Amino acid sequence: MVMCKEIVENIIGYIEAELDDKTLEELEKHLHDCPECQAFVRTYKKMLELTGKLKERTFVTPEIRKKLKELLISKIKYQES
Ligand SMILES: [Zn+2]
């Protein structure tokens, strides 16, 4: 059973298609049933688009990845409390 935290851990790999088939399948199953995680994916994709526009291509620096991950984790923690 995939939890929301695991989605956050793997969301970058998910969006950038870096996951192996098994992980991808599990994440997609979770996403299908979890509106919160669907919203996270949308938010992340939007940020990627904005970043891509600024740099005229999709390129996410490690700093952006880190910030986004912290943002998503803090959101999940907020929802759980
Ligand atoms: Zn979830």
PDB file of the backbone (N, CA, C, O) and the ligand in Angstrom, with CONECT records:
HET     ZN  A 101       1
ATOM      1  N   MET A   1       0.843  -1.212   0.000  1.00  0.00           N
ATOM      2  CA  MET A   1       0.000   0.000   0.000  1.00  0.00           C
ATOM      3  C   MET A   1       0.874   1.255   0.000  1.00  0.00           C
ATOM      4  O   MET A   1       1.697   1.459   0.893  1.00  0.00           O
ATOM      5  N   VAL A   2       0.680   2.068  -0.995  1.00  0.00           N
ATOM      6  CA  VAL A   2       1.460   3.297  -1.108  1.00  0.00           C
ATOM      7  C   VAL A   2       0.796   4.404  -0.298  1.00  0.00           C
ATOM      8  O   VAL A   2      -0.413   4.617  -0.391  1.00  0.00           O
ATOM      9  N   MET A   3       1.596   5.101   0.494  1.00  0.00           N
ATOM     10  CA  MET A   3       1.075   6.212   1.288  1.00  0.00           C
ATOM     11  C   MET A   3       1.394   7.548   0.607  1.00  0.00           C
ATOM     12  O   MET A   3       2.239   7.624  -0.286  1.00  0.00           O
ATOM     13  N   CYS A   4       0.693   8.600   1.055  1.00  0.00           N
ATOM     14  CA  CYS A   4       0.911   9.925   0.472  1.00  0.00           C
ATOM     15  C   CYS A   4       2.379  10.350   0.551  1.00  0.00           C
ATOM     16  O   CYS A   4       2.909  10.956  -0.379  1.00  0.00           O
ATOM     17  N   LYS A   5       3.025  10.026   1.667  1.00  0.00           N
ATOM     18  CA  LYS A   5       4.428  10.429   1.834  1.00  0.00           C
ATOM     19  C   LYS A   5       5.311   9.807   0.754  1.00  0.00           C
ATOM     20  O   LYS A   5       6.278  10.418   0.299  1.00  0.00           O
ATOM     21  N   GLU A   6       4.965   8.588   0.351  1.00  0.00           N
ATOM     22  CA  GLU A   6       5.754   7.923  -0.687  1.00  0.00           C
ATOM     23  C   GLU A   6       5.549   8.587  -2.041  1.00  0.00           C
ATOM     24  O   GLU A   6       6.459   8.629  -2.868  1.00  0.00           O
ATOM     25  N   ILE A   7       4.361   9.099  -2.255  1.00  0.00           N
ATOM     26  CA  ILE A   7       4.101   9.864  -3.478  1.00  0.00           C
ATOM     27  C   ILE A   7       5.021  11.072  -3.520  1.00  0.00           C
ATOM     28  O   ILE A   7       5.647  11.361  -4.539  1.00  0.00           O
ATOM     29  N   VAL A   8       5.090  11.771  -2.394  1.00  0.00           N
ATOM     30  CA  VAL A   8       5.945  12.955  -2.345  1.00  0.00           C
ATOM     31  C   VAL A   8       7.402  12.578  -2.577  1.00  0.00           C
ATOM     32  O   VAL A   8       8.125  13.261  -3.302  1.00  0.00           O
ATOM     33  N   GLU A   9       7.821  11.477  -1.950  1.00  0.00           N
ATOM     34  CA  GLU A   9       9.201  11.027  -2.118  1.00  0.00           C
ATOM     35  C   GLU A   9       9.516  10.733  -3.587  1.00  0.00           C
ATOM     36  O   GLU A   9      10.640  10.941  -4.045  1.00  0.00           O
ATOM     37  N   ASN A  10       8.515  10.250  -4.312  1.00  0.00           N
ATOM     38  CA  ASN A  10       8.757   9.775  -5.677  1.00  0.00           C
ATOM     39  C   ASN A  10       8.187  10.683  -6.755  1.00  0.00           C
ATOM     40  O   ASN A  10       8.273  10.374  -7.943  1.00  0.00           O
ATOM     41  N   ILE A  11       7.600  11.811  -6.338  1.00  0.00           N
ATOM     42  CA  ILE A  11       6.855  12.610  -7.310  1.00  0.00           C
ATOM     43  C   ILE A  11       7.762  13.153  -8.418  1.00  0.00           C
ATOM     44  O   ILE A  11       7.353  13.252  -9.574  1.00  0.00           O
ATOM     45  N   ILE A  12       8.980  13.497  -8.055  1.00  0.00           N
ATOM     46  CA  ILE A  12       9.884  14.048  -9.064  1.00  0.00           C
ATOM     47  C   ILE A  12      10.222  12.979 -10.102  1.00  0.00           C
ATOM     48  O   ILE A  12      10.217  13.231 -11.307  1.00  0.00           O
ATOM     49  N   GLY A  13      10.511  11.797  -9.607  1.00  0.00           N
ATOM     50  CA  GLY A  13      10.765  10.682 -10.522  1.00  0.00           C
ATOM     51  C   GLY A  13       9.547  10.349 -11.360  1.00  0.00           C
ATOM     52  O   GLY A  13       9.653   9.975 -12.528  1.00  0.00           O
ATOM     53  N   TYR A  14       8.386  10.495 -10.735  1.00  0.00           N
ATOM     54  CA  TYR A  14       7.140  10.210 -11.447  1.00  0.00           C
ATOM     55  C   TYR A  14       6.944  11.173 -12.612  1.00  0.00           C
ATOM     56  O   TYR A  14       6.705  10.758 -13.746  1.00  0.00           O
ATOM     57  N   ILE A  15       7.048  12.457 -12.314  1.00  0.00           N
ATOM     58  CA  ILE A  15       6.838  13.476 -13.350  1.00  0.00           C
ATOM     59  C   ILE A  15       7.891  13.359 -14.447  1.00  0.00           C
ATOM     60  O   ILE A  15       7.592  13.532 -15.628  1.00  0.00           O
ATOM     61  N   GLU A  16       9.107  13.067 -14.051  1.00  0.00           N
ATOM     62  CA  GLU A  16      10.199  13.047 -15.020  1.00  0.00           C
ATOM     63  C   GLU A  16      10.420  11.656 -15.613  1.00  0.00           C
ATOM     64  O   GLU A  16      11.403  11.406 -16.310  1.00  0.00           O
ATOM     65  N   ALA A  17       9.485  10.767 -15.318  1.00  0.00           N
ATOM     66  CA  ALA A  17       9.503   9.416 -15.903  1.00  0.00           C
ATOM     67  C   ALA A  17      10.804   8.678 -15.631  1.00  0.00           C
ATOM     68  O   ALA A  17      11.390   8.057 -16.517  1.00  0.00           O
ATOM     69  N   GLU A  18      11.241   8.765 -14.371  1.00  0.00           N
ATOM     70  CA  GLU A  18      12.496   8.108 -13.991  1.00  0.00           C
ATOM     71  C   GLU A  18      12.255   6.847 -13.162  1.00  0.00           C
ATOM     72  O   GLU A  18      13.203   6.182 -12.744  1.00  0.00           O
ATOM     73  N   LEU A  19      10.992   6.526 -12.927  1.00  0.00           N
ATOM     74  CA  LEU A  19      10.685   5.399 -12.043  1.00  0.00           C
ATOM     75  C   LEU A  19      10.662   4.077 -12.806  1.00  0.00           C
ATOM     76  O   LEU A  19      10.401   4.028 -14.008  1.00  0.00           O
ATOM     77  N   ASP A  20      10.945   3.006 -12.060  1.00  0.00           N
ATOM     78  CA  ASP A  20      10.789   1.688 -12.670  1.00  0.00           C
ATOM     79  C   ASP A  20       9.299   1.351 -12.749  1.00  0.00           C
ATOM     80  O   ASP A  20       8.476   1.981 -12.084  1.00  0.00           O
ATOM     81  N   ASP A  21       8.967   0.368 -13.556  1.00  0.00           N
ATOM     82  CA  ASP A  21       7.567   0.052 -13.850  1.00  0.00           C
ATOM     83  C   ASP A  21       6.751  -0.269 -12.615  1.00  0.00           C
ATOM     84  O   ASP A  21       5.601   0.155 -12.497  1.00  0.00           O
ATOM     85  N   LYS A  22       7.340  -1.017 -11.692  1.00  0.00           N
ATOM     86  CA  LYS A  22       6.603  -1.437 -10.502  1.00  0.00           C
ATOM     87  C   LYS A  22       6.233  -0.226  -9.627  1.00  0.00           C
ATOM     88  O   LYS A  22       5.094  -0.086  -9.182  1.00  0.00           O
ATOM     89  N   THR A  23       7.223   0.636  -9.397  1.00  0.00           N
ATOM     90  CA  THR A  23       6.978   1.834  -8.588  1.00  0.00           C
ATOM     91  C   THR A  23       5.943   2.719  -9.264  1.00  0.00           C
ATOM     92  O   THR A  23       5.032   3.235  -8.618  1.00  0.00           O
ATOM     93  N   LEU A  24       6.095   2.887 -10.569  1.00  0.00           N
ATOM     94  CA  LEU A  24       5.172   3.722 -11.328  1.00  0.00           C
ATOM     95  C   LEU A  24       3.735   3.201 -11.205  1.00  0.00           C
ATOM     96  O   LEU A  24       2.797   3.971 -11.006  1.00  0.00           O
ATOM     97  N   GLU A  25       3.588   1.897 -11.327  1.00  0.00           N
ATOM     98  CA  GLU A  25       2.266   1.291 -11.244  1.00  0.00           C
ATOM     99  C   GLU A  25       1.637   1.539  -9.870  1.00  0.00           C
ATOM    100  O   GLU A  25       0.457   1.875  -9.770  1.00  0.00           O
ATOM    101  N   GLU A  26       2.437   1.370  -8.819  1.00  0.00           N
ATOM    102  CA  GLU A  26       1.923   1.577  -7.469  1.00  0.00           C
ATOM    103  C   GLU A  26       1.533   3.035  -7.225  1.00  0.00           C
ATOM    104  O   GLU A  26       0.512   3.327  -6.602  1.00  0.00           O
ATOM    105  N   LEU A  27       2.364   3.933  -7.727  1.00  0.00           N
ATOM    106  CA  LEU A  27       2.064   5.353  -7.543  1.00  0.00           C
ATOM    107  C   LEU A  27       0.795   5.735  -8.304  1.00  0.00           C
ATOM    108  O   LEU A  27      -0.028   6.499  -7.800  1.00  0.00           O
ATOM    109  N   GLU A  28       0.640   5.211  -9.498  1.00  0.00           N
ATOM    110  CA  GLU A  28      -0.544   5.557 -10.292  1.00  0.00           C
ATOM    111  C   GLU A  28      -1.816   5.026  -9.645  1.00  0.00           C
ATOM    112  O   GLU A  28      -2.866   5.666  -9.696  1.00  0.00           O
ATOM    113  N   LYS A  29      -1.710   3.846  -9.034  1.00  0.00           N
ATOM    114  CA  LYS A  29      -2.850   3.297  -8.307  1.00  0.00           C
ATOM    115  C   LYS A  29      -3.250   4.226  -7.174  1.00  0.00           C
ATOM    116  O   LYS A  29      -4.432   4.510  -6.977  1.00  0.00           O
ATOM    117  N   HIS A  30      -2.250   4.698  -6.428  1.00  0.00           N
ATOM    118  CA  HIS A  30      -2.521   5.611  -5.317  1.00  0.00           C
ATOM    119  C   HIS A  30      -3.102   6.921  -5.841  1.00  0.00           C
ATOM    120  O   HIS A  30      -4.090   7.426  -5.306  1.00  0.00           O
ATOM    121  N   LEU A  31      -2.496   7.459  -6.870  1.00  0.00           N
ATOM    122  CA  LEU A  31      -2.958   8.731  -7.440  1.00  0.00           C
ATOM    123  C   LEU A  31      -4.421   8.657  -7.870  1.00  0.00           C
ATOM    124  O   LEU A  31      -5.186   9.610  -7.719  1.00  0.00           O
ATOM    125  N   HIS A  32      -4.782   7.499  -8.408  1.00  0.00           N
ATOM    126  CA  HIS A  32      -6.151   7.323  -8.883  1.00  0.00           C
ATOM    127  C   HIS A  32      -7.167   7.518  -7.757  1.00  0.00           C
ATOM    128  O   HIS A  32      -8.268   8.022  -7.981  1.00  0.00           O
ATOM    129  N   ASP A  33      -6.785   7.115  -6.553  1.00  0.00           N
ATOM    130  CA  ASP A  33      -7.714   7.156  -5.417  1.00  0.00           C
ATOM    131  C   ASP A  33      -7.492   8.335  -4.479  1.00  0.00           C
ATOM    132  O   ASP A  33      -8.210   8.480  -3.490  1.00  0.00           O
ATOM    133  N   CYS A  34      -6.513   9.173  -4.773  1.00  0.00           N
ATOM    134  CA  CYS A  34      -6.140  10.201  -3.797  1.00  0.00           C
ATOM    135  C   CYS A  34      -6.139  11.601  -4.420  1.00  0.00           C
ATOM    136  O   CYS A  34      -5.173  11.983  -5.081  1.00  0.00           O
ATOM    137  N   PRO A  35      -7.212  12.362  -4.212  1.00  0.00           N
ATOM    138  CA  PRO A  35      -7.301  13.711  -4.797  1.00  0.00           C
ATOM    139  C   PRO A  35      -6.173  14.633  -4.334  1.00  0.00           C
ATOM    140  O   PRO A  35      -5.716  15.491  -5.090  1.00  0.00           O
ATOM    141  N   GLU A  36      -5.726  14.451  -3.084  1.00  0.00           N
ATOM    142  CA  GLU A  36      -4.639  15.312  -2.589  1.00  0.00           C
ATOM    143  C   GLU A  36      -3.375  15.127  -3.422  1.00  0.00           C
ATOM    144  O   GLU A  36      -2.726  16.093  -3.823  1.00  0.00           O
ATOM    145  N   CYS A  37      -3.048  13.878  -3.669  1.00  0.00           N
ATOM    146  CA  CYS A  37      -1.831  13.608  -4.446  1.00  0.00           C
ATOM    147  C   CYS A  37      -2.005  14.033  -5.898  1.00  0.00           C
ATOM    148  O   CYS A  37      -1.044  14.467  -6.533  1.00  0.00           O
ATOM    149  N   GLN A  38      -3.211  13.915  -6.426  1.00  0.00           N
ATOM    150  CA  GLN A  38      -3.465  14.416  -7.778  1.00  0.00           C
ATOM    151  C   GLN A  38      -3.186  15.916  -7.828  1.00  0.00           C
ATOM    152  O   GLN A  38      -2.616  16.426  -8.793  1.00  0.00           O
ATOM    153  N   ALA A  39      -3.600  16.608  -6.770  1.00  0.00           N
ATOM    154  CA  ALA A  39      -3.362  18.054  -6.702  1.00  0.00           C
ATOM    155  C   ALA A  39      -1.869  18.348  -6.619  1.00  0.00           C
ATOM    156  O   ALA A  39      -1.392  19.313  -7.217  1.00  0.00           O
ATOM    157  N   PHE A  40      -1.118  17.508  -5.869  1.00  0.00           N
ATOM    158  CA  PHE A  40       0.336  17.707  -5.781  1.00  0.00           C
ATOM    159  C   PHE A  40       0.988  17.559  -7.146  1.00  0.00           C
ATOM    160  O   PHE A  40       1.863  18.340  -7.520  1.00  0.00           O
ATOM    161  N   VAL A  41       0.549  16.544  -7.887  1.00  0.00           N
ATOM    162  CA  VAL A  41       1.128  16.315  -9.208  1.00  0.00           C
ATOM    163  C   VAL A  41       0.843  17.508 -10.115  1.00  0.00           C
ATOM    164  O   VAL A  41       1.716  17.969 -10.850  1.00  0.00           O
ATOM    165  N   ARG A  42      -0.391  17.999 -10.049  1.00  0.00           N
ATOM    166  CA  ARG A  42      -0.746  19.165 -10.876  1.00  0.00           C
ATOM    167  C   ARG A  42       0.109  20.369 -10.508  1.00  0.00           C
ATOM    168  O   ARG A  42       0.623  21.071 -11.379  1.00  0.00           O
ATOM    169  N   THR A  43       0.258  20.600  -9.184  1.00  0.00           N
ATOM    170  CA  THR A  43       1.057  21.730  -8.722  1.00  0.00           C
ATOM    171  C   THR A  43       2.493  21.611  -9.210  1.00  0.00           C
ATOM    172  O   THR A  43       3.097  22.583  -9.663  1.00  0.00           O
ATOM    173  N   TYR A  44       3.023  20.402  -9.105  1.00  0.00           N
ATOM    174  CA  TYR A  44       4.409  20.197  -9.514  1.00  0.00           C
ATOM    175  C   TYR A  44       4.577  20.416 -11.013  1.00  0.00           C
ATOM    176  O   TYR A  44       5.544  21.033 -11.458  1.00  0.00           O
ATOM    177  N   LYS A  45       3.621  19.902 -11.783  1.00  0.00           N
ATOM    178  CA  LYS A  45       3.697  20.077 -13.235  1.00  0.00           C
ATOM    179  C   LYS A  45       3.642  21.555 -13.606  1.00  0.00           C
ATOM    180  O   LYS A  45       4.335  22.015 -14.513  1.00  0.00           O
ATOM    181  N   LYS A  46       2.794  22.289 -12.876  1.00  0.00           N
ATOM    182  CA  LYS A  46       2.669  23.719 -13.125  1.00  0.00           C
ATOM    183  C   LYS A  46       3.993  24.425 -12.849  1.00  0.00           C
ATOM    184  O   LYS A  46       4.429  25.281 -13.618  1.00  0.00           O
ATOM    185  N   MET A  47       4.628  24.045 -11.726  1.00  0.00           N
ATOM    186  CA  MET A  47       5.911  24.645 -11.402  1.00  0.00           C
ATOM    187  C   MET A  47       6.949  24.321 -12.472  1.00  0.00           C
ATOM    188  O   MET A  47       7.768  25.165 -12.834  1.00  0.00           O
ATOM    189  N   LEU A  48       6.903  23.108 -12.964  1.00  0.00           N
ATOM    190  CA  LEU A  48       7.824  22.721 -14.040  1.00  0.00           C
ATOM    191  C   LEU A  48       7.595  23.566 -15.276  1.00  0.00           C
ATOM    192  O   LEU A  48       8.539  24.006 -15.933  1.00  0.00           O
ATOM    193  N   GLU A  49       6.306  23.788 -15.587  1.00  0.00           N
ATOM    194  CA  GLU A  49       5.978  24.603 -16.761  1.00  0.00           C
ATOM    195  C   GLU A  49       6.505  26.020 -16.601  1.00  0.00           C
ATOM    196  O   GLU A  49       7.090  26.587 -17.524  1.00  0.00           O
ATOM    197  N   LEU A  50       6.293  26.585 -15.419  1.00  0.00           N
ATOM    198  CA  LEU A  50       6.760  27.941 -15.155  1.00  0.00           C
ATOM    199  C   LEU A  50       8.271  28.012 -15.255  1.00  0.00           C
ATOM    200  O   LEU A  50       8.822  28.930 -15.862  1.00  0.00           O
ATOM    201  N   THR A  51       8.941  27.030 -14.653  1.00  0.00           N
ATOM    202  CA  THR A  51      10.395  26.982 -14.716  1.00  0.00           C
ATOM    203  C   THR A  51      10.854  26.841 -16.158  1.00  0.00           C
ATOM    204  O   THR A  51      11.815  27.480 -16.587  1.00  0.00           O
ATOM    205  N   GLY A  52      10.151  25.992 -16.896  1.00  0.00           N
ATOM    206  CA  GLY A  52      10.493  25.773 -18.294  1.00  0.00           C
ATOM    207  C   GLY A  52      10.365  27.037 -19.114  1.00  0.00           C
ATOM    208  O   GLY A  52      11.180  27.312 -19.994  1.00  0.00           O
ATOM    209  N   LYS A  53       9.309  27.818 -18.807  1.00  0.00           N
ATOM    210  CA  LYS A  53       9.106  29.069 -19.538  1.00  0.00           C
ATOM    211  C   LYS A  53      10.238  30.045 -19.263  1.00  0.00           C
ATOM    212  O   LYS A  53      10.749  30.702 -20.170  1.00  0.00           O
ATOM    213  N   LEU A  54      10.623  30.127 -17.984  1.00  0.00           N
ATOM    214  CA  LEU A  54      11.677  31.065 -17.610  1.00  0.00           C
ATOM    215  C   LEU A  54      12.988  30.734 -18.318  1.00  0.00           C
ATOM    216  O   LEU A  54      13.705  31.620 -18.785  1.00  0.00           O
ATOM    217  N   LYS A  55      13.277  29.463 -18.384  1.00  0.00           N
ATOM    218  CA  LYS A  55      14.567  29.059 -18.944  1.00  0.00           C
ATOM    219  C   LYS A  55      14.433  28.585 -20.383  1.00  0.00           C
ATOM    220  O   LYS A  55      15.403  28.131 -20.990  1.00  0.00           O
ATOM    221  N   GLU A  56      13.224  28.694 -20.923  1.00  0.00           N
ATOM    222  CA  GLU A  56      12.921  28.285 -22.285  1.00  0.00           C
ATOM    223  C   GLU A  56      13.109  26.791 -22.508  1.00  0.00           C
ATOM    224  O   GLU A  56      13.145  26.326 -23.647  1.00  0.00           O
ATOM    225  N   ARG A  57      13.226  26.057 -21.437  1.00  0.00           N
ATOM    226  CA  ARG A  57      13.189  24.603 -21.518  1.00  0.00           C
ATOM    227  C   ARG A  57      12.941  24.052 -20.120  1.00  0.00           C
ATOM    228  O   ARG A  57      13.148  24.742 -19.121  1.00  0.00           O
ATOM    229  N   THR A  58      12.504  22.826 -20.064  1.00  0.00           N
ATOM    230  CA  THR A  58      12.217  22.244 -18.767  1.00  0.00           C
ATOM    231  C   THR A  58      13.506  21.776 -18.127  1.00  0.00           C
ATOM    232  O   THR A  58      14.104  20.780 -18.533  1.00  0.00           O
ATOM    233  N   PHE A  59      13.912  22.517 -17.125  1.00  0.00           N
ATOM    234  CA  PHE A  59      15.125  22.146 -16.408  1.00  0.00           C
ATOM    235  C   PHE A  59      14.945  22.516 -14.951  1.00  0.00           C
ATOM    236  O   PHE A  59      14.800  23.691 -14.614  1.00  0.00           O
ATOM    237  N   VAL A  60      14.954  21.521 -14.093  1.00  0.00           N
ATOM    238  CA  VAL A  60      14.737  21.771 -12.674  1.00  0.00           C
ATOM    239  C   VAL A  60      16.049  21.571 -11.928  1.00  0.00           C
ATOM    240  O   VAL A  60      16.643  20.493 -11.955  1.00  0.00           O
ATOM    241  N   THR A  61      16.480  22.621 -11.270  1.00  0.00           N
ATOM    242  CA  THR A  61      17.719  22.527 -10.507  1.00  0.00           C
ATOM    243  C   THR A  61      17.493  21.732  -9.228  1.00  0.00           C
ATOM    244  O   THR A  61      16.353  21.596  -8.785  1.00  0.00           O
ATOM    245  N   PRO A  62      18.543  21.209  -8.632  1.00  0.00           N
ATOM    246  CA  PRO A  62      18.407  20.498  -7.351  1.00  0.00           C
ATOM    247  C   PRO A  62      17.788  21.374  -6.279  1.00  0.00           C
ATOM    248  O   PRO A  62      17.077  20.868  -5.410  1.00  0.00           O
ATOM    249  N   GLU A  63      18.041  22.678  -6.316  1.00  0.00           N
ATOM    250  CA  GLU A  63      17.459  23.572  -5.310  1.00  0.00           C
ATOM    251  C   GLU A  63      15.941  23.624  -5.467  1.00  0.00           C
ATOM    252  O   GLU A  63      15.207  23.595  -4.479  1.00  0.00           O
ATOM    253  N   ILE A  64      15.477  23.699  -6.705  1.00  0.00           N
ATOM    254  CA  ILE A  64      14.033  23.730  -6.949  1.00  0.00           C
ATOM    255  C   ILE A  64      13.401  22.414  -6.515  1.00  0.00           C
ATOM    256  O   ILE A  64      12.339  22.403  -5.892  1.00  0.00           O
ATOM    257  N   ARG A  65      14.047  21.323  -6.841  1.00  0.00           N
ATOM    258  CA  ARG A  65      13.544  20.016  -6.410  1.00  0.00           C
ATOM    259  C   ARG A  65      13.402  19.962  -4.900  1.00  0.00           C
ATOM    260  O   ARG A  65      12.382  19.517  -4.374  1.00  0.00           O
ATOM    261  N   LYS A  66      14.431  20.418  -4.216  1.00  0.00           N
ATOM    262  CA  LYS A  66      14.449  20.368  -2.754  1.00  0.00           C
ATOM    263  C   LYS A  66      13.327  21.235  -2.186  1.00  0.00           C
ATOM    264  O   LYS A  66      12.592  20.801  -1.299  1.00  0.00           O
ATOM    265  N   LYS A  67      13.198  22.452  -2.693  1.00  0.00           N
ATOM    266  CA  LYS A  67      12.164  23.367  -2.209  1.00  0.00           C
ATOM    267  C   LYS A  67      10.778  22.791  -2.433  1.00  0.00           C
ATOM    268  O   LYS A  67       9.917  22.855  -1.556  1.00  0.00           O
ATOM    269  N   LEU A  68      10.572  22.234  -3.602  1.00  0.00           N
ATOM    270  CA  LEU A  68       9.259  21.684  -3.929  1.00  0.00           C
ATOM    271  C   LEU A  68       8.929  20.510  -3.022  1.00  0.00           C
ATOM    272  O   LEU A  68       7.806  20.384  -2.535  1.00  0.00           O
ATOM    273  N   LYS A  69       9.907  19.663  -2.803  1.00  0.00           N
ATOM    274  CA  LYS A  69       9.704  18.506  -1.942  1.00  0.00           C
ATOM    275  C   LYS A  69       9.334  18.956  -0.528  1.00  0.00           C
ATOM    276  O   LYS A  69       8.423  18.406   0.091  1.00  0.00           O
ATOM    277  N   GLU A  70      10.046  19.955  -0.030  1.00  0.00           N
ATOM    278  CA  GLU A  70       9.743  20.471   1.307  1.00  0.00           C
ATOM    279  C   GLU A  70       8.328  21.037   1.356  1.00  0.00           C
ATOM    280  O   GLU A  70       7.598  20.844   2.329  1.00  0.00           O
ATOM    281  N   LEU A  71       7.958  21.735   0.292  1.00  0.00           N
ATOM    282  CA  LEU A  71       6.620  22.311   0.210  1.00  0.00           C
ATOM    283  C   LEU A  71       5.551  21.219   0.260  1.00  0.00           C
ATOM    284  O   LEU A  71       4.574  21.319   1.003  1.00  0.00           O
ATOM    285  N   LEU A  72       5.755  20.195  -0.529  1.00  0.00           N
ATOM    286  CA  LEU A  72       4.761  19.125  -0.585  1.00  0.00           C
ATOM    287  C   LEU A  72       4.690  18.371   0.729  1.00  0.00           C
ATOM    288  O   LEU A  72       3.602  18.033   1.195  1.00  0.00           O
ATOM    289  N   ILE A  73       5.840  18.106   1.331  1.00  0.00           N
ATOM    290  CA  ILE A  73       5.858  17.396   2.610  1.00  0.00           C
ATOM    291  C   ILE A  73       5.171  18.229   3.682  1.00  0.00           C
ATOM    292  O   ILE A  73       4.426  17.689   4.500  1.00  0.00           O
ATOM    293  N   SER A  74       5.410  19.531   3.688  1.00  0.00           N
ATOM    294  CA  SER A  74       4.777  20.384   4.695  1.00  0.00           C
ATOM    295  C   SER A  74       3.264  20.409   4.504  1.00  0.00           C
ATOM    296  O   SER A  74       2.520  20.492   5.481  1.00  0.00           O
ATOM    297  N   LYS A  75       2.800  20.339   3.257  1.00  0.00           N
ATOM    298  CA  LYS A  75       1.369  20.299   2.995  1.00  0.00           C
ATOM    299  C   LYS A  75       0.732  19.036   3.549  1.00  0.00           C
ATOM    300  O   LYS A  75      -0.331  19.072   4.168  1.00  0.00           O
ATOM    301  N   ILE A  76       1.409  17.918   3.311  1.00  0.00           N
ATOM    302  CA  ILE A  76       0.885  16.653   3.805  1.00  0.00           C
ATOM    303  C   ILE A  76       0.862  16.653   5.324  1.00  0.00           C
ATOM    304  O   ILE A  76      -0.115  16.207   5.925  1.00  0.00           O
ATOM    305  N   LYS A  77       1.903  17.135   5.943  1.00  0.00           N
ATOM    306  CA  LYS A  77       1.943  17.180   7.401  1.00  0.00           C
ATOM    307  C   LYS A  77       0.811  18.048   7.928  1.00  0.00           C
ATOM    308  O   LYS A  77       0.174  17.718   8.928  1.00  0.00           O
ATOM    309  N   TYR A  78       0.568  19.156   7.248  1.00  0.00           N
ATOM    310  CA  TYR A  78      -0.499  20.061   7.660  1.00  0.00           C
ATOM    311  C   TYR A  78      -1.856  19.355   7.599  1.00  0.00           C
ATOM    312  O   TYR A  78      -2.683  19.490   8.501  1.00  0.00           O
ATOM    313  N   GLN A  79      -2.067  18.604   6.524  1.00  0.00           N
ATOM    314  CA  GLN A  79      -3.344  17.913   6.343  1.00  0.00           C
ATOM    315  C   GLN A  79      -3.551  16.825   7.383  1.00  0.00           C
ATOM    316  O   GLN A  79      -4.677  16.545   7.794  1.00  0.00           O
ATOM    317  N   GLU A  80      -2.442  16.213   7.804  1.00  0.00           N
ATOM    318  CA  GLU A  80      -2.557  15.120   8.764  1.00  0.00           C
ATOM    319  C   GLU A  80      -2.849  15.590  10.170  1.00  0.00           C
ATOM    320  O   GLU A  80      -3.430  14.854  10.967  1.00  0.00           O
ATOM    321  N   SER A  81      -2.447  16.820  10.483  1.00  0.00           N
ATOM    322  CA  SER A  81      -2.600  17.299  11.864  1.00  0.00           C
ATOM    323  C   SER A  81      -3.989  17.846  12.121  1.00  0.00           C
ATOM    324  O   SER A  81      -4.282  18.289  13.232  1.00  0.00           O
TER     325      SER A  81
HETATM  326 ZN    ZN A 101      -2.122  10.463  -1.496  1.00  0.00          ZN2+
END
